[in-house]
Amino acid sequence: MFWYILKLLVLLPLIGGLAWASLKFAKRMEGKFSGGSGPKSVRIIESQMLSPTMRLAVIEFHGREILVSAGKNGIVRLAEAPARPKPEVVDVVEAEAAQ
């Protein structure tokens, strides 16, 4: 019985530490192995949880913004619109218009 408790006291923190270290390593390496460093054609602009199983997201894809709903049953496209100009571009256009 003593041998069982001793193994438990040694191995349980060891396993917990390994799990914690692997999660930290995975978080640090996240995004390092994506298929290249070139420009990406898909970008998540905004995301909002509606319920524990339902999420709304605005995705930019080739100059279009697409509103999608993601849940247990998959992804559904809800709406689509032209992409809004980026804030830096708006500032430059406003500065040129003021001159």
SULTANOR-V209617 format. One record per pair of residues at least 24 apart in sequence whose C-alpha atoms are under 6 Angstrom apart, sorted by the first residue. I is the first residue (numbers start at 1). J is the second residue. D is the distance in whole Angstrom. If there is no record, write none. Layout:
i:I j:J d:D
i:I j:J d:D
//
This chain:
none
//
